[in-house]
Amino acid sequence: LGKLSKLASNESLSLFPDFQARVAVLKRLSYVDAGTETVTLKGKVACEVATCDEILLSEMVLENVLEPLEPEEVAALLSALIFQERKEDAEPSIPSARLKEACETLRALARRLGQVQRECGLPTDAESFLAECLNFGLVDVVYEWARGVPFVNITSLTLVQEGSIVRTITRLDELLREVRNCARVVGNPGLYRKMEAASAAIKRDVVFAQSLYIQ
């Protein structure tokens, strides 16, 4: 028992620098108040997120990255936070200038957060964090799906397997619910309604059909 306790203690000590670095990130970005060490409003927003990187999504909400976008563009942009297939060499075509600008804004935001984490002692950097958190491989596919294009047509836009497309869109609906909760926390009814509209746009047809295997 004493040996196990010692091993557990050593493991805890080995993780402590990482813990301290993560706390430093939260304080620097004002998710935790540096004086009182209590959770701030930004921290409460981040607590609503479980589907993707909490800080990246919280910063998107708080910096109003989603505000200029239409619901179908919101769905397309947010798909980059949850699509997990291997990245292709070629970037997908971005279907609108406004969405393309939002994608660049999101990339810049991810790089900035990666740099902050590196400066606070975490083993990452701007480009590594960007590659870890974002994958724009289904942006055009999700955009067309949210616009009402049939599933058989959107599959011709990508080499990604149909099952991966379905999984991404169903997880995207979970993410949209989380952004709705973030909007509620910060008191942004316009963003809340936009997330409802985006969810309604993607939640249709074969992607959300009930499986015969679980009936």
Buried (B, 14 or more C-beta within 10 A) or exposed (E): EEEEEEEEEEEEEEEEEEEEBBBBBBBBBEBBBEEEEEBBEBBBBBBBBEBBBBBBBBBBBBEEBBEEBBBBBBBBBBBBBBBEBEEEEEEBEBBBEBBBBBBEBBBEBBBBBBBBBBEBEBEBBBEBBBEEBBBBBBBBBBBBBBBEEEBEEBBEBBEBEBEBBBBBBBBBBEBBBBBBBBBBBBEBEEBBEBBBBBBEBBBBEEBEEEEEEEE
